[in-house]
Amino acid sequence: MGISVDLAIEKNKNEMQKKINERDIQIKSLNLKINSQKNENDLRVSSLLDSHKLVINDLTSEIERIKNMQSKISTKMVGENLEQHCEIQFESVRADAYRHAIFKKDTNPKNGTMADFEFRNFSPDGIEFVSAMIECKNETETNSKKKKNSDFFAKLDKDRNDKGCTHAILITRLEPDNDFYNRGIVEIVGYPNMYACRPNFFLPMLSLINNFGLQTLEEKRELKIVKSQSIDLTNFEENLETFKSAFSVNFERASENFSKAIEQITKIINQLEKTKTFLMKVQDNFRIANGKAQKITIKRLTSDNPFMEKMFKLIQEEEKNGKE
């Protein structure tokens, strides 16, 4: 009896130990899972922290870049004003990319207005492949009422069209806190080929439109050849029409002179025909008279004329005596 109880107790003890061991294994497994998840979470947190740091660093760099851009925008220009700044900047790179270019003050008002600069660039063979009207705007150059960049778009577009330029560029220091204009070169919607930029983007802006123009140079060269051929054909047609017109006038004059000459010749021929007829009648008269003259004899001449008969006889006797 005592032995069976001990066995039962031992058995229960073993079962309990087995369950405890199983629980310990489960606990260890759970602990491993928890540790694994914790490690994963730690890695995720660390990764997120690193990503956040990178984002923060990028944002800090962007903020510094914008600050530097704004600082450059607000710094003193090269020269005494914005126009001189643009002139000096352009001349500093003329020898590199703009040897054949024209960059000059717009001094020829058309329809009452003009921009600040006119830019045109040409290929070595003289083909214009890009052009732009350039307007410069400083805050200090405007009235006490602050102006916006948009206040100058319509005028600049009009000046560009009046001068026959392909592009329009607004170099502006207006609206210094406007992020749209502070981001670099911006295209103005609603006005074809119009751009606005800060002074420090002036040369990149010129380079941008210049490179675009170079891409169209070959097409412009071919177009020039076609136009030249068309002009030559037009000139040929004009010369042909001029020749035809002059020839027609000369022909009419010559035809008129020919008509007059033929009329005169006809008159002369008619006169000659009349003269010929008259002469032929005279000739007939001479022929008849000659025939009659050939029939005249001394006998006929002395017939019924005793005196003449006597005279001819005396002449004949003298001739006879002279022969003897």
C-alpha positions as CSV (number, residue, x, y, z in Angstrom):
1,M,0.0,0.0,0.0
2,G,2.8,2.4,0.9
3,I,4.7,1.4,-2.1
4,S,1.9,2.1,-4.5
5,V,1.4,5.6,-3.0
6,D,5.1,6.3,-3.4
7,L,4.9,5.2,-7.0
8,A,1.9,7.3,-7.6
9,I,3.6,10.3,-6.0
10,E,6.7,9.7,-8.1
11,K,4.7,9.3,-11.2
12,N,2.8,12.6,-10.5
13,K,6.1,14.2,-9.7
14,N,7.6,13.0,-13.0
15,E,4.5,14.2,-14.9
16,M,4.7,17.5,-13.2
17,Q,8.4,17.8,-14.0
18,K,7.7,16.9,-17.5
19,K,5.0,19.6,-17.7
20,I,7.4,22.0,-16.1
21,N,10.1,21.2,-18.6
22,E,7.6,21.6,-21.4
23,R,6.6,24.9,-20.0
24,D,10.2,25.9,-19.6
25,I,10.8,25.0,-23.3
26,Q,7.7,27.0,-24.3
27,I,8.9,29.9,-22.1
28,K,12.4,29.7,-23.7
29,S,10.8,29.6,-27.2
30,L,8.6,32.6,-26.4
31,N,11.6,34.4,-24.9
32,L,13.5,33.7,-28.1
33,K,10.6,35.0,-30.2
34,I,10.3,38.0,-28.0
35,N,14.0,38.7,-28.2
36,S,13.9,38.2,-32.0
37,Q,11.0,40.6,-32.3
38,K,12.7,43.0,-30.0
39,N,15.8,42.8,-32.1
40,E,13.7,43.3,-35.3
41,N,12.0,46.2,-33.6
42,D,15.3,47.6,-32.5
43,L,16.6,47.3,-36.1
44,R,13.4,48.9,-37.4
45,V,13.7,51.7,-34.9
46,S,17.4,52.1,-35.7
47,S,16.6,52.1,-39.4
48,L,13.8,54.7,-38.9
49,L,16.1,56.8,-36.8
50,D,18.8,56.6,-39.5
51,S,16.2,57.4,-42.2
52,H,14.9,60.3,-40.1
53,K,18.5,61.5,-39.6
54,L,19.1,61.4,-43.3
55,V,15.8,63.2,-44.0
56,I,16.7,65.8,-41.4
57,N,20.2,66.1,-42.9
58,D,18.7,66.5,-46.4
59,L,16.3,69.1,-45.1
60,T,19.0,70.9,-43.3
61,S,21.1,70.8,-46.5
62,E,18.2,72.1,-48.5
63,I,17.5,74.8,-46.0
64,E,21.2,75.8,-46.2
65,R,21.1,75.7,-50.0
66,I,18.0,77.9,-50.0
67,K,19.6,80.2,-47.5
68,N,22.7,80.4,-49.6
69,M,20.6,81.1,-52.7
70,Q,18.7,83.8,-50.9
71,S,22.0,85.1,-49.6
72,K,23.4,85.2,-53.1
73,I,20.3,86.8,-54.4
74,S,20.4,89.5,-51.8
75,T,24.1,90.1,-52.1
76,K,25.5,93.1,-54.1
77,M,25.6,92.6,-57.8
78,V,28.7,92.9,-60.0
79,G,28.7,96.5,-61.0
80,E,26.6,99.3,-59.8
81,N,23.2,97.9,-60.8
82,L,21.5,94.8,-62.3
83,E,22.0,95.9,-65.9
84,Q,25.8,96.4,-65.4
85,H,25.9,93.0,-63.6
86,C,24.3,91.3,-66.7
87,E,26.7,93.1,-69.1
88,I,29.8,92.2,-67.1
89,Q,28.6,88.6,-66.7
90,F,28.0,88.2,-70.4
91,E,31.3,89.8,-71.5
92,S,33.1,87.4,-69.1
93,V,32.0,84.4,-71.2
94,R,31.7,86.0,-74.7
95,A,35.0,84.6,-75.9
96,D,34.0,81.0,-74.9
97,A,30.5,80.6,-76.3
98,Y,29.3,83.9,-77.9
99,R,32.0,85.0,-80.3
100,H,29.5,85.8,-83.0
101,A,26.7,87.1,-80.7
102,I,25.2,90.5,-80.3
103,F,24.4,91.6,-76.7
104,K,23.5,95.3,-76.6
105,K,21.3,97.8,-75.0
106,D,17.9,98.1,-76.6
107,T,17.9,101.8,-77.7
108,N,15.4,101.5,-80.5
109,P,11.9,102.0,-79.0
110,K,9.2,100.4,-81.1
111,N,5.5,101.2,-80.6
112,G,6.6,103.4,-77.6
113,T,8.4,100.7,-75.5
114,M,11.7,98.9,-75.4
115,A,13.4,96.3,-73.1
116,D,16.8,96.5,-71.5
117,F,18.9,94.2,-73.7
118,E,18.7,92.5,-77.1
119,F,20.6,89.2,-77.5
120,R,21.2,87.5,-80.8
121,N,23.6,84.7,-81.6
122,F,24.8,83.7,-85.0
123,S,26.6,80.7,-86.5
124,P,30.0,81.2,-88.2
125,D,28.3,81.3,-91.6
126,G,26.0,84.1,-90.4
127,I,22.7,82.3,-89.6
128,E,20.8,83.6,-86.6
129,F,19.7,80.6,-84.5
130,V,18.6,82.2,-81.2
131,S,17.5,85.6,-80.0
132,A,16.0,87.1,-76.8
133,M,14.7,90.3,-75.3
134,I,16.0,90.7,-71.8
135,E,14.4,92.9,-69.0
136,C,16.1,93.6,-65.7
137,K,14.1,94.5,-62.6
138,N,15.5,95.6,-59.2
139,E,13.3,96.3,-56.2
140,T,15.0,99.7,-55.8
141,E,14.2,100.6,-59.4
142,T,10.4,100.4,-58.9
143,N,8.1,102.8,-57.2
144,S,7.3,102.9,-53.5
145,K,4.4,100.5,-54.3
146,K,6.0,97.0,-54.5
147,K,5.8,95.5,-58.0
148,K,5.3,91.9,-58.9
149,N,7.2,90.0,-61.6
150,S,3.8,89.4,-63.4
151,D,3.4,93.1,-63.8
152,F,6.1,93.1,-66.6
153,F,5.2,89.9,-68.5
154,A,2.8,91.5,-71.0
155,K,5.2,94.4,-71.9
156,L,8.2,92.1,-72.2
157,D,6.2,89.8,-74.5
158,K,5.2,92.8,-76.6
159,D,8.8,94.0,-76.9
160,R,9.9,90.5,-77.9
161,N,7.3,90.4,-80.7
162,D,8.0,93.9,-81.8
163,K,11.7,93.1,-82.2
164,G,11.2,89.6,-83.7
165,C,13.0,87.7,-81.0
166,T,12.4,84.0,-80.2
167,H,12.7,84.2,-76.4
168,A,11.9,86.7,-73.6
169,I,13.9,86.7,-70.3
170,L,13.1,88.5,-67.1
171,I,16.1,88.9,-64.8
172,T,14.5,89.8,-61.5
173,R,15.1,90.6,-57.9
174,L,11.5,91.4,-57.2
175,E,9.5,89.3,-54.8
176,P,12.6,88.0,-52.9
177,D,10.5,85.7,-50.6
178,N,8.6,84.1,-53.5
179,D,9.8,80.4,-53.5
180,F,8.5,80.0,-57.1
181,Y,11.1,82.4,-58.4
182,N,13.8,81.4,-55.9
183,R,14.0,77.8,-57.1
184,G,16.0,78.7,-60.2
185,I,14.9,79.2,-63.9
186,V,11.1,79.2,-64.2
187,E,8.9,79.1,-67.4
188,I,6.1,81.7,-67.5
189,V,2.9,80.0,-68.4
190,G,0.7,81.9,-70.9
191,Y,3.6,83.5,-72.7
192,P,5.5,81.4,-75.2
193,N,9.3,81.0,-74.7
194,M,9.3,83.4,-71.7
195,Y,11.4,82.7,-68.6
196,A,12.2,84.4,-65.3
197,C,15.3,83.9,-63.2
198,R,17.4,85.5,-60.5
199,P,20.6,87.3,-61.4
200,N,22.8,84.4,-60.5
201,F,21.0,82.3,-63.0
202,F,21.5,84.7,-65.9
203,L,24.3,82.9,-67.6
204,P,22.8,79.4,-67.2
205,M,19.6,80.9,-68.7
206,L,21.5,82.2,-71.7
207,S,23.3,78.8,-72.1
208,L,19.9,77.0,-72.0
209,I,18.3,78.9,-74.8
210,N,21.6,79.0,-76.8
211,N,21.9,75.2,-76.7
212,F,18.3,74.9,-77.7
213,G,18.9,77.2,-80.6
214,L,22.0,75.2,-81.7
215,Q,19.8,72.1,-82.0
216,T,17.7,74.0,-84.6
217,L,20.6,75.4,-86.5
218,E,20.7,72.8,-89.2
219,E,17.0,73.2,-89.8
220,K,17.5,77.0,-90.0
221,R,20.4,76.5,-92.5
222,E,18.2,74.3,-94.7
223,L,15.4,76.8,-94.4
224,K,17.7,79.6,-95.5
225,I,18.7,77.5,-98.6
226,V,15.1,76.9,-99.4
227,K,14.3,80.6,-99.0
228,S,17.3,81.6,-101.1
229,Q,16.2,79.3,-103.8
230,S,12.7,80.7,-103.5
231,I,14.0,84.2,-103.7
232,D,16.2,83.3,-106.8
233,L,13.1,81.8,-108.4
234,T,11.1,84.9,-107.5
235,N,13.8,87.1,-108.9
236,F,14.0,85.0,-112.1
237,E,10.2,85.3,-112.5
238,E,10.3,89.0,-111.8
239,N,13.2,89.4,-114.3
240,L,11.3,87.3,-116.8
241,E,8.2,89.4,-116.4
242,T,10.3,92.6,-116.7
243,F,11.9,91.2,-119.9
244,K,8.5,90.2,-121.3
245,S,7.1,93.6,-120.4
246,A,10.1,95.5,-122.0
247,F,10.1,93.1,-125.0
248,S,6.3,93.7,-125.4
249,V,6.9,97.5,-125.4
250,N,9.8,97.2,-127.8
251,F,7.8,94.9,-130.0
252,E,4.8,97.2,-130.1
253,R,7.1,100.1,-130.9
254,A,8.9,98.1,-133.6
255,S,5.6,96.8,-134.9
256,E,4.4,100.3,-135.2
257,N,7.6,101.4,-136.9
258,F,7.4,98.4,-139.2
259,S,3.8,99.3,-140.1
260,K,4.8,102.9,-140.8
261,A,7.8,101.6,-142.9
262,I,5.6,99.2,-144.8
263,E,3.1,101.9,-145.4
264,Q,5.9,104.2,-146.7
265,I,7.3,101.4,-148.8
266,T,3.8,100.6,-150.2
267,K,3.4,104.3,-151.1
268,I,6.9,104.3,-152.8
269,I,6.0,101.1,-154.6
270,N,2.7,102.6,-155.8
271,Q,4.6,105.8,-156.9
272,L,7.2,103.7,-158.7
273,E,4.4,101.7,-160.3
274,K,2.9,104.9,-161.6
275,T,6.3,106.1,-162.7
276,K,6.9,102.7,-164.4
277,T,3.6,103.0,-166.2
278,F,4.3,106.6,-167.2
279,L,7.8,105.6,-168.5
280,M,6.4,102.6,-170.3
281,K,3.9,105.0,-172.1
282,V,6.8,107.3,-172.9
283,Q,8.8,104.4,-174.2
284,D,5.9,103.4,-176.4
285,N,5.7,107.0,-177.6
286,F,9.5,106.9,-178.3
287,R,9.1,103.6,-180.1
288,I,6.3,104.9,-182.3
289,A,8.2,108.1,-182.9
290,N,11.3,106.1,-183.8
291,G,9.3,104.0,-186.2
292,K,7.9,107.1,-187.8
293,A,11.4,108.6,-187.9
294,Q,12.8,105.5,-189.6
295,K,10.2,105.9,-192.4
296,I,11.2,109.5,-193.1
297,T,13.1,109.9,-196.4
298,I,14.4,112.9,-198.3
299,K,11.7,112.4,-200.8
300,R,9.1,112.7,-198.2
301,L,10.8,115.6,-196.6
302,T,11.0,117.5,-199.9
303,S,7.6,116.5,-201.1
304,D,5.5,119.5,-201.8
305,N,8.4,121.7,-200.7
306,P,10.2,123.1,-203.9
307,F,12.8,125.0,-201.8
308,M,13.9,122.0,-199.8
309,E,13.9,119.9,-203.0
310,K,16.1,122.4,-204.7
311,M,18.5,122.6,-201.7
312,F,18.9,118.8,-201.4
313,K,19.7,118.6,-205.2
314,L,22.4,121.3,-204.8
315,I,23.9,119.4,-201.9
316,Q,23.9,116.1,-203.9
317,E,25.6,117.8,-206.9
318,E,28.3,119.3,-204.7
319,E,29.0,115.9,-203.1
320,K,29.1,114.4,-206.6
321,N,31.5,117.0,-208.0
322,G,33.7,116.6,-204.9
323,K,34.1,112.9,-205.5
324,E,35.1,113.5,-209.1
